[in-house]
C-alpha cells in the first residue's frame, strides 16, 4: 500500500450516521467486563507476424463475444450477494462486523465487496502494499467511494479501517529509509482525508536489532510529524504477535508509544485477537478475557481502543507465531469470540475479519471463497446474546474445533519441535559458559 504525493487535497467531511446504528453512549468498560463474567462466567501470445491481417481480424472478431461474456460473468460473480447485511439496530448490541476486502480496480470497489459479504464494517489497502510508488487516487475513484458509502449506508469515518503498508517501518533508524517510510505513511493519511475516513490501522514497526526505547521514540516522532501534516485521521496502532524485533506485542509497548504522542486524540489501538493470543494475552474464557482486558486498561487505557481484528489462531498460546485461523477452528476457540461479542464496551467499533478464505478449486488452483467471510460474519452476530452454556453454543463450538483439529495438530508439532531444538541449543550454550569462581561478583574481573 505504498505511494506518494505531497499535494494538498480536499478534505471530505463524512459523518453520516447510518444503518440503524445505535446512538453513541458512554460505557463503563471495567463494569462491562465484570458484568460479562457474571453473565457467562490473477501472457497472452501475439498473433504470428506472418498471419494475414484479414485472418487476424476474423480471429479477433470471433473471440470478442466470448471475452465480453467472460468479463461480464466475472463482474456479476464479484457483485453477487453472498449474504444480506444485518441491520445493526436489530442486534442486541451494536457490533459492526466485517472483513478486509479487496480494493483491486479502485478503492470504490471495496464498498461493493463489503456489501457482497454482508459486512457492516470493512478494511482495505488504499494503494498497493507491495511497492513504494503508487499513483494518486483519481477524482473519479474518490467520488465513487464516497457515493458508494452513502448509497449503501456505510459511515466511512467510523467503520472503514484501512490497513497500512507492510513495507513501512516507522521505527527505521536509517535516515533515507525512515524518510521513505514516512512519505508513504503520510500519503496514506492524506488518502484517508480525501475519502472521509478517520481511522488508519498500521503495524508499529521493528527495532531492527537496536534498542527498543529508541525505536519507540522514533515511531512516536514520526506520528507527531504526520499529525502536524494532516488534519483529522486517527493513527491506530495494531498489537503484534511478538516475533523477533517487532514492537507492539506487549501493552507496555503501545503505552510507551502513546505516551510520546503529542496529540492524544490522534492515536489509538486496534487489538488483533490472534496476535494477542500468540503474544501471551489469553482470551479463551470469561475469566481470562477479564484479566487480559483489565491489564490492557491499566497499561494503555480503554479510551484508546478503536477497533478489532477478529482472527482465531492456528498456533498455540504464547507461541509468538502470527498464523490466522478461521473463527472457532483455532486454539482461541469460539468462547473467546463470544466474550468479545457480548462486551458492551466494544459497541460501535469496526470489527474486521482477516481469516483465511483461500481453498483449492476443482482444477487444483487456489481460489478465494468469500462465502467463508459471509458465514463468519453471521456466526459472530449470532453469538450476541447467546448462552455459552446452551446446547446450541456447545454444538457449534465442538463442530468448529473438530474442523480445525488437523491444522492445530500440525502447527503444534512444529512448535514442539522448535521448543526442543531451542532447549538443546540453550543447553549447549550454557555448557560453554565457564562457572564463576566461588565468591566472585558479576562485575569482578578475574586474575
C-alpha positions as CSV (number, residue, x, y, z in Angstrom):
1,X,0.0,0.0,0.0
2,X,2.9,2.4,-0.8
3,X,2.6,5.5,-2.9
4,X,3.4,9.1,-2.6
5,X,2.1,12.6,-3.3
6,X,2.5,15.7,-1.2
7,X,-0.2,17.7,-2.9
8,X,-2.8,19.2,-0.6
9,X,-6.1,17.5,-1.3
10,X,-9.7,18.4,-0.5
11,X,-10.8,17.1,2.9
12,X,-14.2,15.4,2.7
13,X,-16.5,15.6,5.7
14,X,-18.2,12.3,6.3
15,X,-20.1,12.0,9.5
16,X,-23.3,10.4,8.4
17,X,-24.8,8.0,11.0
18,X,-26.2,5.1,9.1
19,X,-27.5,1.6,9.0
20,X,-29.5,1.9,12.1
21,X,-26.6,2.4,14.4
22,X,-27.5,2.9,18.0
23,X,-26.9,6.4,19.4
24,X,-23.4,6.9,20.9
25,X,-23.3,6.3,24.6
26,X,-20.6,6.3,27.2
27,X,-19.9,2.9,28.8
28,X,-18.1,2.0,32.0
29,X,-15.8,-0.6,30.4
30,X,-14.5,-2.1,33.6
31,X,-18.0,-2.7,34.8
32,X,-18.9,-4.2,31.4
33,X,-16.2,-6.8,31.8
34,X,-17.3,-7.7,35.2
35,X,-20.9,-8.0,34.0
36,X,-19.8,-10.2,31.2
37,X,-18.1,-12.6,33.5
38,X,-21.1,-12.7,35.7
39,X,-23.5,-13.5,32.8
40,X,-21.3,-16.0,31.0
41,X,-19.0,-16.5,34.0
42,X,-4.9,-13.5,-11.2
43,X,0.6,-13.9,-21.4
44,X,-1.5,-14.0,-23.9
45,X,0.6,-14.8,-27.1
46,X,0.6,-12.3,-30.0
47,X,-0.8,-13.5,-33.4
48,X,2.0,-14.7,-35.7
49,X,3.7,-11.9,-37.7
50,X,3.2,-14.0,-40.8
51,X,-0.5,-14.3,-40.3
52,X,-2.6,-12.2,-42.8
53,X,-4.3,-9.1,-41.5
54,X,-7.7,-10.3,-42.6
55,X,-7.3,-13.6,-40.7
56,X,-6.2,-11.8,-37.6
57,X,-9.2,-9.5,-37.7
58,X,-11.5,-12.5,-38.2
59,X,-10.0,-14.2,-35.2
60,X,-10.3,-11.1,-33.1
61,X,-14.0,-10.7,-34.1
62,X,-14.6,-14.3,-33.3
63,X,-13.1,-14.1,-29.9
64,X,-14.6,-10.8,-28.9
65,X,-18.1,-12.1,-27.9
66,X,-16.5,-14.8,-25.7
67,X,-14.2,-12.3,-24.0
68,X,-17.1,-9.9,-23.3
69,X,-19.2,-12.8,-21.9
70,X,-16.4,-13.9,-19.7
71,X,-15.8,-10.4,-18.3
72,X,-19.5,-10.0,-17.7
73,X,-19.7,-13.2,-15.9
74,X,-16.7,-12.3,-13.7
75,X,-18.2,-8.9,-12.9
76,X,-21.6,-10.5,-12.0
77,X,-19.8,-13.0,-9.8
78,X,-17.9,-10.3,-7.9
79,X,-21.0,-8.4,-7.1
80,X,-23.4,-11.3,-6.4
81,X,-24.5,-11.1,-2.8
82,X,-23.4,-13.9,-0.6
83,X,-25.3,-12.7,2.4
84,X,-27.6,-9.8,3.3
85,X,-26.4,-7.2,5.7
86,X,-27.8,-7.4,9.1
87,X,-29.4,-4.1,10.3
88,X,-27.2,-3.2,13.3
89,X,-30.1,-1.8,15.3
90,X,-31.7,-5.3,15.2
91,X,-28.8,-6.7,17.2
92,X,-28.9,-6.8,20.9
93,X,-25.5,-5.0,20.8
94,X,-24.4,-2.6,18.0
95,X,-21.5,-4.7,16.7
96,X,-20.1,-3.6,13.3
97,X,-18.6,-6.8,11.9
98,X,-16.9,-7.0,8.5
99,X,-13.7,-8.2,6.8
100,X,-10.6,-6.9,5.0
101,X,-11.9,-6.8,1.4
102,X,-10.2,-6.2,-1.9
103,X,-9.9,-2.7,-3.4
104,X,-8.5,-4.1,-6.7
105,X,-9.5,-1.8,-9.6
106,X,-10.0,1.2,-7.2
107,X,-10.9,2.0,-3.6
108,X,-14.5,2.3,-4.6
109,X,-14.7,-1.5,-5.2
110,X,-14.0,-2.2,-1.6
111,X,-17.5,-0.9,-0.8
112,X,-19.3,-3.3,-3.2
113,X,-17.1,-6.1,-1.9
114,X,-18.1,-5.4,1.6
115,X,-21.8,-5.4,0.6
116,X,-21.3,-8.7,-1.1
117,X,-20.4,-10.5,2.1
118,X,-23.0,-8.7,4.3
119,X,-20.4,-6.6,6.2
120,X,-21.2,-3.7,8.4
121,X,-17.6,-2.5,8.5
122,X,-14.6,-3.2,6.3
123,X,-10.8,-2.8,5.9
124,X,-8.9,-2.2,2.7
125,X,-5.5,-1.2,1.3
126,X,-5.6,2.4,0.0
127,X,-2.9,1.5,-2.6
128,X,-0.6,-1.4,-3.5
129,X,1.2,-2.5,-0.4
130,X,3.8,-4.4,-2.4
131,X,5.6,-1.3,-3.8
132,X,6.6,2.2,-2.6
133,X,5.5,4.3,-5.6
134,X,1.8,4.5,-6.5
135,X,-0.4,6.9,-8.5
136,X,-2.7,9.2,-6.5
137,X,-6.4,8.4,-6.0
138,X,-8.3,9.7,-9.0
139,X,-11.1,12.1,-8.5
140,X,-13.4,9.6,-10.1
141,X,-12.4,6.8,-7.6
142,X,-12.7,9.2,-4.7
143,X,-16.2,10.3,-5.7
144,X,-17.3,6.8,-6.3
145,X,-16.0,5.6,-2.9
146,X,-17.9,8.4,-1.1
147,X,-21.0,7.9,-3.2
148,X,-21.0,4.1,-2.7
149,X,-20.6,4.5,1.0
150,X,-23.6,6.8,1.1
151,X,-25.7,4.6,-1.2
152,X,-25.1,1.5,0.9
153,X,-25.2,3.1,4.3
154,X,-21.6,2.9,5.4
155,X,-20.3,5.7,7.7
156,X,-16.7,5.6,6.4
157,X,-15.4,7.9,9.2
158,X,-16.5,5.3,11.7
159,X,-16.5,1.8,10.2
160,X,-13.8,1.8,7.4
161,X,-10.4,0.8,8.7
162,X,-7.7,1.0,6.1
163,X,-4.6,-1.1,6.7
164,X,-1.1,0.3,6.4
165,X,1.6,-1.0,4.1
166,X,3.7,-3.9,5.3
167,X,6.7,-2.1,3.8
168,X,6.6,0.8,6.2
169,X,8.6,0.7,9.4
170,X,8.2,3.9,11.4
171,X,10.9,2.7,13.8
172,X,13.5,2.7,11.0
173,X,16.8,4.2,12.1
174,X,18.4,4.7,8.7
175,X,17.7,8.3,7.7
176,X,16.9,7.6,4.0
177,X,14.7,4.6,4.8
178,X,12.9,6.5,7.5
179,X,12.2,9.3,5.1
180,X,10.8,6.8,2.6
181,X,8.6,5.1,5.2
182,X,7.3,8.5,6.5
183,X,6.4,9.6,2.9
184,X,4.4,6.5,2.3
185,X,2.7,6.7,5.7
186,X,1.6,10.3,5.5
187,X,0.5,9.7,1.9
188,X,-1.9,7.1,3.2
189,X,-3.3,9.6,5.8
190,X,-3.9,12.1,3.0
191,X,-5.8,9.5,1.1
192,X,-7.9,8.8,4.2
193,X,-8.8,12.5,4.4
194,X,-9.8,12.6,0.7
195,X,-12.1,9.7,1.3
196,X,-13.6,10.9,4.6
197,X,-12.0,8.0,6.6
198,X,-11.0,8.8,10.1
199,X,-9.3,5.6,11.3
200,X,-6.0,4.2,9.9
201,X,-4.5,1.0,11.2
202,X,-0.8,0.1,11.0
203,X,1.9,-2.1,12.4
204,X,4.2,-0.1,14.8
205,X,7.5,-1.4,13.3
206,X,10.7,-3.2,14.2
207,X,13.7,-2.2,16.2
208,X,16.0,-3.7,13.5
209,X,18.1,-5.1,16.4
210,X,18.6,-1.7,18.1
211,X,17.4,-0.6,21.5
212,X,13.6,-0.8,22.0
213,X,13.2,2.6,23.8
214,X,15.0,4.4,20.9
215,X,12.8,2.6,18.3
216,X,9.7,3.5,20.2
217,X,10.8,7.1,20.3
218,X,11.3,7.1,16.5
219,X,7.8,5.8,16.0
220,X,6.2,8.5,18.1
221,X,8.3,11.2,16.4
222,X,7.1,10.0,13.0
223,X,3.5,10.0,14.3
224,X,3.8,13.5,15.7
225,X,5.2,14.7,12.4
226,X,2.4,13.1,10.4
227,X,-0.3,14.5,12.7
228,X,1.0,18.0,12.0
229,X,1.0,17.3,8.3
230,X,-2.7,16.2,8.3
231,X,-5.9,17.2,10.0
232,X,-8.1,14.5,11.4
233,X,-7.1,10.9,10.9
234,X,-6.5,8.8,14.0
235,X,-3.4,6.6,13.6
236,X,-4.3,3.2,15.1
237,X,-1.5,1.1,16.4
238,X,-2.0,-2.7,16.0
239,X,-0.7,-5.1,18.6
240,X,1.7,-7.7,17.3
241,X,2.4,-11.4,17.9
242,X,5.9,-10.8,19.3
243,X,8.3,-12.4,16.8
244,X,11.8,-11.2,16.5
245,X,12.4,-7.4,16.9
246,X,8.8,-6.4,16.3
247,X,7.4,-3.7,18.5
248,X,3.9,-3.9,19.9
249,X,3.4,-7.4,21.4
250,X,3.1,-6.0,24.9
251,X,0.5,-3.5,26.1
252,X,3.5,-1.6,27.5
253,X,5.0,-1.1,24.0
254,X,1.8,0.5,22.9
255,X,1.5,2.5,26.1
256,X,5.1,3.9,25.7
257,X,4.4,5.0,22.1
258,X,1.2,6.7,23.0
259,X,2.9,8.5,25.9
260,X,5.2,10.2,23.5
261,X,2.4,11.2,21.0
262,X,1.6,14.9,21.4
263,X,-2.0,14.9,20.1
264,X,-3.6,12.1,22.1
265,X,-6.8,12.3,20.2
266,X,-5.0,11.3,17.0
267,X,-3.7,8.0,18.3
268,X,-5.5,4.7,19.2
269,X,-5.1,0.9,19.3
270,X,-6.6,-2.0,17.3
271,X,-6.5,-5.3,19.1
272,X,-5.8,-8.3,16.8
273,X,-7.1,-11.4,18.7
274,X,-4.6,-13.8,17.0
275,X,-1.7,-11.5,17.7
276,X,-2.8,-11.0,21.3
277,X,-3.1,-14.7,22.0
278,X,0.2,-15.6,20.3
279,X,1.9,-12.9,22.4
280,X,0.5,-14.3,25.7
281,X,-2.7,-12.4,26.2
282,X,-5.3,-15.0,26.9
283,X,-9.0,-14.6,25.9
284,X,-10.2,-18.2,26.0
285,X,-12.5,-18.0,28.9
286,X,-14.6,-15.2,30.5
287,X,-12.1,-15.0,33.4
288,X,-9.1,-14.9,31.1
289,X,-10.8,-12.3,29.0
290,X,-11.5,-10.1,32.0
291,X,-7.9,-10.4,33.2
292,X,-6.5,-9.5,29.8
293,X,-8.7,-6.6,29.3
294,X,-8.0,-5.3,32.8
295,X,-4.3,-5.4,32.0
296,X,-4.9,-3.5,28.8
297,X,-6.9,-0.9,30.6
298,X,-4.3,-0.4,33.3
299,X,-1.4,-0.2,30.8
300,X,-3.0,1.6,27.8
301,X,-6.5,2.7,28.7
302,X,-9.8,1.7,27.2
303,X,-10.2,5.2,25.8
304,X,-7.5,4.4,23.2
305,X,-9.2,1.2,21.9
306,X,-10.7,2.0,18.5
307,X,-11.0,-1.3,16.6
308,X,-10.6,-5.1,16.4
309,X,-9.1,-7.6,14.0
310,X,-11.0,-10.8,14.6
311,X,-8.9,-13.9,13.9
312,X,-8.5,-17.3,15.6
313,X,-5.0,-18.7,15.9
314,X,-3.5,-21.8,14.3
315,X,-0.6,-21.6,16.7
316,X,-0.9,-22.3,20.4
317,X,-0.8,-19.8,23.3
318,X,2.3,-17.6,23.7
319,X,3.9,-19.1,20.5
320,X,4.7,-15.7,19.0
321,X,3.5,-17.0,15.7
322,X,1.2,-14.9,13.5
323,X,-1.0,-17.6,11.9
324,X,-4.6,-16.7,11.4
325,X,-7.3,-19.3,11.6
326,X,-11.0,-19.3,10.9
327,X,-13.2,-18.3,13.8
328,X,-13.7,-21.2,16.3
329,X,-11.3,-23.6,14.5
330,X,-8.1,-22.5,16.2
331,X,-6.5,-22.5,19.6
332,X,-8.5,-19.5,20.7
333,X,-11.9,-21.2,20.2
334,X,-15.4,-19.9,19.9
335,X,-15.7,-18.9,23.5
336,X,-13.1,-16.1,23.1
337,X,-15.3,-14.5,20.4
338,X,-18.4,-14.9,22.5
339,X,-16.7,-12.8,25.2
340,X,-15.9,-10.1,22.6
341,X,-19.3,-10.1,21.0
342,X,-21.1,-9.7,24.3
343,X,-18.9,-6.9,25.8
344,X,-20.9,-3.6,25.8
345,X,-17.7,-1.6,25.7
346,X,-16.9,-2.7,22.2
347,X,-20.1,-1.5,20.6
348,X,-19.8,0.8,17.6
349,X,-16.2,-0.2,16.8
350,X,-15.2,-1.7,13.4
351,X,-14.5,-5.4,13.9
352,X,-12.7,-6.8,10.9
353,X,-12.1,-10.4,9.9
354,X,-8.7,-11.3,8.4
355,X,-9.3,-15.0,8.4
356,X,-8.1,-17.3,5.6
357,X,-10.5,-17.7,2.6
358,X,-8.2,-19.5,0.1
359,X,-9.2,-23.0,-0.9
360,X,-8.5,-25.5,-3.7
361,X,-10.8,-25.2,-6.7
362,X,-11.9,-28.2,-8.9
363,X,-8.8,-27.6,-11.2
364,X,-6.5,-27.7,-8.2
365,X,-5.8,-24.0,-8.3
366,X,-6.1,-21.8,-5.2
367,X,-9.2,-19.6,-5.3
368,X,-10.9,-17.2,-2.8
369,X,-14.1,-18.3,-1.2
370,X,-15.7,-15.1,0.1
371,X,-18.6,-17.2,1.4
372,X,-16.4,-18.0,4.3
373,X,-16.4,-14.4,5.4
374,X,-20.1,-14.1,4.8
375,X,-20.7,-17.1,7.1
376,X,-18.3,-15.9,9.8
377,X,-20.0,-12.5,10.0
378,X,-23.3,-14.3,10.6
379,X,-21.7,-16.6,13.1
380,X,-20.3,-13.8,15.1
381,X,-23.5,-11.9,15.0
382,X,-25.3,-15.0,16.3
383,X,-23.1,-15.1,19.4
384,X,-24.6,-11.8,20.6
385,X,-26.8,-12.7,23.5
386,X,-26.3,-16.5,23.1
387,X,-25.9,-18.5,26.2
388,X,-22.5,-20.1,26.1
389,X,-23.8,-23.0,28.2
390,X,-26.6,-23.8,25.8
391,X,-26.5,-26.9,23.6
392,X,-26.6,-24.6,20.5
393,X,-23.4,-22.9,21.5
394,X,-21.6,-26.1,22.6
395,X,-22.5,-28.0,19.5
396,X,-21.2,-25.2,17.2
397,X,-18.1,-24.9,19.4
398,X,-17.4,-28.6,19.1
399,X,-18.1,-28.6,15.3
400,X,-15.6,-25.9,14.6
401,X,-13.0,-27.4,16.9
402,X,-13.2,-30.7,15.0
403,X,-13.0,-28.8,11.7
404,X,-9.6,-27.3,12.8
405,X,-8.1,-30.2,14.6
406,X,-5.7,-31.3,11.8
407,X,-4.2,-27.8,11.3
408,X,-3.9,-27.2,15.0
409,X,-2.1,-30.5,15.4
410,X,0.3,-29.7,12.5
411,X,1.3,-26.3,13.9
412,X,1.5,-27.7,17.5
413,X,4.0,-30.3,16.2
414,X,6.1,-27.5,14.6
415,X,6.1,-25.5,17.8
416,X,7.0,-28.5,19.9
417,X,10.0,-29.4,17.6
418,X,11.2,-25.9,17.8
419,X,11.0,-25.8,21.6
420,X,13.1,-29.0,21.8
421,X,15.6,-27.6,19.3
422,X,15.9,-24.3,21.2
423,X,16.3,-26.2,24.5
424,X,19.2,-28.2,23.2
425,X,20.7,-25.0,21.8
426,X,20.4,-23.3,25.1
427,X,22.0,-26.3,26.9
428,X,25.0,-26.2,24.6
429,X,25.5,-22.5,25.1
430,X,25.2,-23.0,28.9
431,X,27.8,-25.7,28.9
432,X,30.3,-23.4,27.2
433,X,30.0,-20.8,29.9
434,X,32.7,-21.2,32.5
435,X,31.5,-21.5,36.1
436,X,32.3,-18.4,38.2
437,X,34.8,-18.8,40.9
438,X,33.3,-19.0,44.4
439,X,32.8,-15.6,45.9
440,X,33.3,-13.8,42.6
441,X,30.8,-11.0,41.9
442,X,29.4,-10.4,38.5
443,X,31.3,-7.2,38.0
444,X,34.6,-8.5,39.3
445,X,37.4,-9.2,37.0
446,X,39.3,-12.5,37.3
447,X,43.0,-12.6,37.7
